[in-house]
Amino acid sequence: MRVGFNPHKDKTLTESDYFHQVIIPVYIPNQEGYFKDSFEILGLCLDSLFKTINKKTCITIVNNGSCIEVVAYLNDLFHKNKIQEVIHTTNIGKLNAVLKGISGDNFPLITVSDSDVLFLNGWQEASYSIFDSFPKTGAVCPTPSSRSLRTFTANVYWDLFFSNKLKCTPVVNHDALKMFGLSVGDDNFYNPVQLKKYLTVTNEDKKAVLGAGHFVTTYRSQVFNNLESRFATFKLGGDSEGQFLDLPVVKKGFWRLSTVDNYAYHMGNVSEDWMKVEVSKLIQNDKKSTFELKPIQSSSKLAYFVKSKLFAKLILNKKVMRYFLIWKGLSKEEAKNYLT
């Protein structure tokens, strides 16, 4: 039976002090084989996050069926208030873990990150700058990629097709591009032309790279409003990232962009000395951000169909794209090799 009156009944929630949520799904089932260094890399990831975030950031860790040592580590961080939320589940898959992290919160910005990301100072400020300078932005990756120009980007080409704000410009940090290739086990991930130039959009003195990756990206939270599905069938890979992280952005008419400089490293599953060195160089961020995200109206289903379905078939075709890149600043030889 119930006795008395619950003092919290019909009480509204107080406004949160947090503005920006970082969600990291963690799957480390053991410390052997592929996962031998994963626990150490998770520690480096979180140490870098703790040092670089502003005071208005809420950290949500979703333990996706990890071993008991990782569970104890995450619980300890929660009790020390280093992380604000820890959710324990069985291995339900990366995207389902992310969806659990999103539910029940209401932050304007949500960063979805892998647990092997090394965050660098300024990653939030650089991301905020893109949201501020390009109001149609729905997703920002703090690691630029020369290869992202044909991935869910057709709506940007439609919006800026005749604009001189869209053009090929020199890569700011080609060493970082090389490091990403090494981190995924491919020394030739970027070809020589891709290491020299990428496609960018400018607004006065601000610039962003077209497209965004998956391993760490910040989204407008409204991207995840009214998702058509709340369950991913793949534990990892498949079409889950496209379905839950890419399509919701472009369906609302938003742009997917990246910072021109590099503000995060992908560590992979093998610990290396340079990672500890980079974390040791980080400066503690004690600032409380004053950034406010400008509201933006989602576009219609018709606009999505025209831009990201019909027009995409034309502009994202390799032959058409080569001519487009020449128009936007590449030489014929550069354009010939750029999309290989």
N, C-alpha and C positions, 0 to 999 in steps of 0.2 A: 504494500500500500504506500501511498504518498502522504506525508505529513508536512504541512506548512506550504509556503510559497517560494519557489525558486527566485532568489533575488536578481538573477540575470534575465529573467523572462521579459521579453518585449523591450530590452535595452539595445540601443544601436551601438555598433562598434565605434570606438574612438579612431580618429584619423591616424594612419600610420606615419611614423617618422621616416619611413623608407620610401624611396622613389624608384629605385632600380633593383631588380631581382636577378641574381645569377643562379642558374640551375645547372648542376653537374651530376649526371648519372654515373654511378661507380659500379663496375663489375670486375672484381678481383676474387675469383673462386678459390684460388690457392696461390702459392708462391713458388711454383715450379714451371719449367718449360717456358712457354710464351709469356707467362705472368711472373717470371722470376724477379724482375725489377719493378713490377707495376706498383707495388706498395710504396717503394721509395719515390717513384715518379709522381704518384699521387701526393705525397708529402711536399715535393718541390712545387707542384701545381698549386696547392692550397697556400703554401708559404708565399708564393709570388702573388697570389690573389689577395691575401691579407695585407700585403705591403702596398698594393697599388690601387685599391678601391677607395672611394670617398665614403664619408660617414653616413650617407643616405642609401647604402647598398645592403640588401638582404641576401644572405647566402643560403641556398637550399641545396642540400646534398641528398640524392636519392640512391640509397644502397640497393643495388639491383641483384641481390643474392651473393654478396661477397663473403669471404671467410671470416671466422670469429675475430681474428686479429684486426681486420679492417673495421668490423662492427664496433669493437672496443675503442678504437682510435677515433672514429666518428662520434661516438657517444661522448667521449671525453671532450672533444672540441665543442660539442653542443653544450655540455655542462659548464664549460669555460666561457660560453657566449662568443666563441670565435665564429661559429656558424649559427644562424638563427633557426634553421629548420633541418631536421634529419628524418628521412622517411625510409623505413626498412621494408623491403619486399623480397619475394623470391625472384628468380631471374625471369622477368616479364618482358625483356627486350628494351633497348635504348629509348625508342620513341615513346613507348608506353610509360616508361619511367619519367620521361620529360613531361608527359601529359599529367601525371600525378603531381609533379612539382608545380605546374601551372595552376592546377585547380585550387580553389579556396583562397586565392590571393588576388589583389587588384593593384598592380604596379604599372605605371605608364610604359616602362621599358623592361624587357626581359632578355637576358643574355643566356643562351644555351651553349654550353661548353663541354667538350670532352674532358676526361680526367687526366689527360697528358698534355695540357696546354701550359706553357710558361708565359704568364702575363708580364708585360713590361710597363714601366711608368708612362702614364699619359694615355693609356688605351681608352679609358672612358671619355676623357676630354676630347680626344680625336674623333671618337664615335659621335659624341654629342655635337661636335662642330659640323659633321655631315648632316645630321638630322636638322640642324638649325639652318644650314646654308642651302640645303636642297629639300624643301618642304614635302616633296612627294616620296621621300625615302621611307621605306618600310623595314629595311634590314641593312645592317652595316657589319661587315667583317673587318677586324683590325689587322688582317694580313692580306695584302693585295695579291691578285693572281692575274697574270697575262692570259690565262686560258679560260677565264670565266665569262668572256664577252658573248658567248652563244648559249649560256645557260639561264633560261627564264629571264631574258633581257629584252625581248621583242618590244615590250611596251615603252621602254626608254627610247629605242630607235624610232618608234612611231612619234613619240612626243618631241624628239629633238632631231628628226631626220634632216631638216634643212638648216639647222642651227650650227653656227660656228663654235658653239660651246662644247660640241662633241667632236673630239679629234684625238689622234694618236700623239702621245707625248713621251719624253724620255722617262724610263724607270728610275725612281728615286733611290731605291736600295736593292740593287741586283744581287748582292751577297745574301740577303734574306731570302730571295727567291731560290737561290741555289741551296740554301740550308733546308728549305722546305722539301725540295726534291730529295735531298739526302735522307731526311726524316721519314720519308715514305719508301725508302729503298730504291730510288731511281735517280741516278746522277744526271740523267738526260731528261728529267721531267719537263724542264723548260728548254726549248731550243735557243740558239744564239740570238735570233731576232726577238723572241719573247723576253729575253733577258735585257734587251735594249729599250723596248717600247711597249706601252700598253695603251688601251683605249680609255680616255678619261672624259669627264664632264666637268665644266667649270662654271662658277658663278662669282663674278668679280674676281677676288683674289683667292677664292677657295676652290679646291679641286678634289675629285673623287674618282676612283677606278670603277669601271663598269663591271657589274657582277659581284657575287659574294660566295664564299665557300661555306662549309658546314661545320668544321671542327670547333669554331668559336664564332658566334654571330649574335648581334644584339638586334632585337625586334621591337617594333611598336606592339604593345600588348594587344591592341585591337585586331592584329593579324590573326590571333587565335580565338577571337569571338565567333561563335556559331560555326565551329568546325563541322564539316559534313560527316566526319567519322571521329570516334574517340578511341579507336583501337587499331594498332598496327599489327599486321600478321607476321612481320619479320622480326627476329630478335635483333638483327643488325643488317644494314644494307637493304638489298631489294629496292622497292620503290618507296620505302617508308619515309626517307628524308625528303624526297621530292614531294610526296603527298602531304606531309605535315609541316615542313619547314619552308618549302619553295612556293608551291602552288598557292597557299593561303595569302602570300604577299602579293603576287601578281593578280590574283583574282579580285583583290580589293583595289587594284590599279596602282599599287605602290612600287617604288624602284628598289632594286637590290644593288647595293654599292659597297665599295671597300675603301679603306684609307689608302692614300698614296704611299705613305711610309709604313714600315712594319712595326707593329706594337704587340706582337705575340709570336712565340715559337711553338712549333709542334715537336714534342719530344719523342713520340713513339713509345716502344716498349722496352728499350734498352737504355739504361742509365749511362751517361757520359760525363766526363769531368766538366765540360764547358757549361753544363746545366747548373751545377752548383755555383760556378763562378758567376753566371748571369744573375742568379737569385741573390747572391751575396752583394752584388752591385746595386740592387734596388733600393730606392729611398722610400721610407715610410710616408704614406700619404695620410695626413691628418686633416685634410680639408673637408668641409661640408659643402657640397656642390649647390650652386644657386641656379643651375640650368633648369629651364622649364620647356617641356616638349610642346611645340605648336600643334594644335589639333588639325586634323585633315579629314575630309569627307571621303569615304570609300566610293569608288566608281561603280558603274552599273555592270550587270552581267553581259549586256550587249557590248560595252566597251572592252571588256575582257575577251569576249569572243572575237571581235574584230582585230584587236591588237595582238593578243597572245595566242590566237589560234590561226586565223586567216593570214594576217600580215606576217606572222612568225614563219609560216611555210616559205615565204619569199625571202625575207631578210636574213634568216638563219641558214639558208642554203649556202654551202661552202663557196660555190662559184659566184653567187651574188655578193656574199660577204667579202670576197677578195677585192672585187671592184669597189665596194663600199669603203674598204680600208685604204685603198689607193686614194679615193676621194678625200678621205679624212687624214691623209698625211704620210702613208707608207709609200715607199717606192714599189715598182712592179715586182722587183726581185724579193723585197721584204714581204710583200703581200702573198707571193707565191709560196713562201716557206712558213708563213705565220700560222696557218691553220693545220699544219701536218701533225 
